[in-house]
Amino acid sequence: MDASEPGRGLFRILETGDPTLAVEVVHRDFRNREAAASPTACSTPGPAGVLASSAWMRSAFSDLRFAVLGVIHDSDQVWVRLRMQGRHTGAFVRFKDGALDQAVPPTGREIDFEQIHVLGLRDGKVVTHEAVRDDVTMLGQLGVFPPTPSGMLSMISWRLTGRATRAATHVSAQAAAAAAQV
C-alpha cells in the first residue's frame, strides 16, 4: 500500500462511518487538531475519534462526499486537497470548549468547497490531522456569512426556543455512540 492510501481511507471513513476501515486506517494514537469545534467525542484518540467526527458531519450533511483533487505524500506525511460536498439536511452544530457555540438549522442547500488536509503517518496509519478549510465559502453557501436576514432569524429562533441546545445534545450523543463502535 502506498502512503496515499491511508489518507484516502480517512475520508472514506468520514463519508461512510465504517468502523472496520477506521481500525485499518487510523492509528490508536490518532489526534485531530481540528476537533475543538466538534462534539467532545471527536477529540477521542484513535479510530473512535474519527468515527465520532464522521457521525457529526453526516448528521448535518447528507450525501457527504470528499472528492480528492490531489495527493502528495512521503513516508510519514500525506497532503490531501479535496472538495467537501453534500446537502445541508441536519443541524450543523459547532462547539467551543465542549459547549454549544453555533447551530445552523437545516437549509437544504448544497455545499461544495475546498480543503487541504495534512496527515501524519505512523506504522502505515494516520496518526495526526490538521486542515486548512475554506469555511467562509461553506458558511456563505449556507447563508450564514455574510448573514442573510432569514438565516439570522432562523438561528436566533433556534437559540431562543432551545432547538439549538437540543440539536447540540443530539449531535453529541450521535458522535459518542459512533465512537463507542470500536
C-alpha positions as CSV (number, residue, x, y, z in Angstrom):
1,M,0.0,0.0,0.0
2,D,1.4,3.4,-0.9
3,A,1.4,6.2,1.7
4,S,-1.5,8.0,0.0
5,E,-4.0,5.1,0.7
6,P,-4.4,5.8,4.5
7,G,-5.2,9.4,3.6
8,R,-7.8,8.4,1.1
9,G,-9.1,5.9,3.5
10,L,-9.6,8.5,6.2
11,F,-12.0,10.4,4.0
12,R,-13.9,7.3,3.1
13,I,-14.4,6.8,6.8
14,L,-15.8,10.3,7.2
15,E,-18.2,9.6,4.3
16,T,-19.4,6.2,5.5
17,G,-18.7,5.8,9.2
18,D,-17.1,2.4,8.5
19,P,-15.7,1.1,11.8
20,T,-13.7,-1.7,10.2
21,L,-12.0,0.7,7.8
22,A,-11.3,3.1,10.8
23,V,-9.4,0.4,12.6
24,E,-7.4,-0.4,9.4
25,V,-6.5,3.2,8.6
26,V,-6.4,5.2,11.9
27,H,-3.6,4.7,14.4
28,R,-4.6,4.1,18.0
29,D,-2.7,7.3,19.0
30,F,-4.5,9.4,16.4
31,R,-5.1,13.1,17.3
32,N,-7.2,15.6,15.4
33,R,-6.0,19.1,15.8
34,E,-9.3,20.3,14.3
35,A,-11.6,18.7,16.9
36,A,-12.0,21.9,19.0
37,A,-15.1,22.9,17.1
38,S,-16.6,19.4,17.2
39,P,-18.6,17.4,19.8
40,T,-16.3,16.2,22.7
41,A,-16.3,12.6,21.4
42,C,-14.4,13.8,18.3
43,S,-11.4,14.5,20.5
44,T,-11.2,10.9,21.5
45,P,-7.8,9.4,20.4
46,G,-7.7,6.7,17.7
47,P,-10.3,5.4,15.4
48,A,-13.1,6.3,17.8
49,G,-12.5,10.0,17.4
50,V,-12.6,9.7,13.6
51,L,-15.9,7.7,13.8
52,A,-17.3,10.5,16.1
53,S,-16.3,13.1,13.5
54,S,-17.9,11.1,10.8
55,A,-21.2,10.9,12.7
56,W,-21.1,14.7,13.5
57,M,-20.6,15.7,9.8
58,R,-23.0,13.1,8.4
59,S,-25.7,14.3,10.9
60,A,-25.5,17.8,9.2
61,F,-24.8,16.9,5.6
62,S,-26.5,14.1,3.7
63,D,-24.7,12.6,0.6
64,L,-21.4,13.7,2.2
65,R,-18.5,13.3,-0.2
66,F,-14.9,14.2,-0.2
67,A,-13.8,14.4,-3.8
68,V,-10.0,14.1,-3.8
69,L,-8.3,16.6,-6.2
70,G,-4.7,15.7,-5.4
71,V,-2.5,13.8,-3.0
72,I,1.2,14.4,-2.2
73,H,3.0,12.1,0.2
74,D,6.2,10.9,1.6
75,S,6.9,8.1,4.1
76,D,5.4,10.0,7.1
77,Q,3.1,12.6,5.8
78,V,0.2,12.9,3.3
79,W,-1.2,16.2,1.9
80,V,-4.8,15.8,0.5
81,R,-6.5,18.5,-1.5
82,L,-10.2,17.9,-1.8
83,R,-13.7,19.2,-2.1
84,M,-16.2,18.6,0.7
85,Q,-19.7,18.2,-0.9
86,G,-23.1,17.4,0.4
87,R,-26.6,18.7,1.2
88,H,-27.3,20.5,4.5
89,T,-30.2,18.5,5.8
90,G,-29.5,18.4,9.5
91,A,-28.4,21.0,12.1
92,F,-24.7,22.0,11.7
93,V,-23.6,22.4,15.2
94,R,-20.2,23.9,16.2
95,F,-18.8,23.8,19.7
96,K,-16.3,25.8,21.7
97,D,-14.7,24.4,24.8
98,G,-17.2,21.5,24.7
99,A,-20.3,23.7,24.7
100,L,-22.7,24.9,22.0
101,D,-21.2,27.7,20.0
102,Q,-23.4,27.9,16.9
103,A,-26.2,25.9,15.4
104,V,-27.2,26.4,11.8
105,P,-30.7,25.0,11.2
106,P,-31.0,22.8,8.1
107,T,-31.2,24.8,4.9
108,G,-31.4,22.1,2.3
109,R,-28.6,23.9,0.4
110,E,-25.7,22.2,-1.3
111,I,-22.2,22.7,0.0
112,D,-19.1,22.4,-2.2
113,F,-15.8,23.9,-1.1
114,E,-12.1,23.2,-1.0
115,Q,-9.9,21.9,1.9
116,I,-6.3,20.9,2.3
117,H,-5.6,18.3,5.0
118,V,-2.1,17.4,6.4
119,L,-2.0,13.9,7.8
120,G,0.9,12.4,9.8
121,L,1.6,8.7,9.4
122,R,3.0,6.2,11.8
123,D,3.1,2.4,11.2
124,G,1.3,2.9,7.9
125,K,-1.7,4.5,9.6
126,V,-3.0,8.1,10.1
127,V,-1.8,9.4,13.4
128,T,-2.3,13.2,13.2
129,H,-4.7,15.5,11.3
130,E,-4.8,19.2,10.6
131,A,-6.6,21.2,8.0
132,V,-6.9,24.4,6.1
133,R,-10.6,24.8,5.0
134,D,-12.5,27.4,3.1
135,D,-15.1,27.7,5.9
136,V,-16.1,31.2,4.7
137,T,-17.3,29.7,1.4
138,M,-19.2,27.0,3.2
139,L,-20.9,29.4,5.5
140,G,-21.8,31.6,2.5
141,Q,-23.3,28.6,0.8
142,L,-25.4,28.0,4.0
143,G,-26.5,31.7,4.1
144,V,-24.6,32.4,7.4
145,F,-21.8,34.6,6.1
146,P,-22.4,37.2,5.2
147,P,-25.6,36.9,7.3
148,T,-28.9,36.9,5.5
149,P,-31.9,38.2,7.4
150,S,-33.8,34.9,7.1
151,G,-30.7,32.9,8.1
152,M,-30.0,35.1,11.2
153,L,-33.7,34.9,12.2
154,S,-33.7,31.2,11.9
155,M,-30.5,30.8,14.0
156,I,-31.8,33.3,16.7
157,S,-35.2,31.4,16.8
158,W,-33.4,28.1,17.3
159,R,-31.4,29.6,20.2
160,L,-34.4,31.2,21.9
161,T,-36.6,28.1,21.6
162,G,-34.0,25.7,22.8
163,R,-33.8,23.9,19.5
164,A,-30.0,24.7,19.2
165,T,-29.3,23.2,22.6
166,R,-31.4,20.1,21.8
167,A,-29.6,19.8,18.4
168,A,-26.2,20.0,20.2
169,T,-27.2,17.4,22.7
170,H,-28.5,15.1,19.9
171,V,-25.4,15.5,17.7
172,S,-23.1,14.9,20.7
173,A,-25.0,11.7,21.6
174,Q,-24.6,10.5,17.9
175,A,-20.9,11.2,18.0
176,A,-20.4,9.4,21.3
177,A,-22.4,6.4,20.0
178,A,-20.2,6.3,16.9
179,A,-17.1,6.5,19.0
180,A,-18.3,3.5,21.1
181,Q,-18.3,1.3,18.0
182,V,-14.6,0.5,18.4
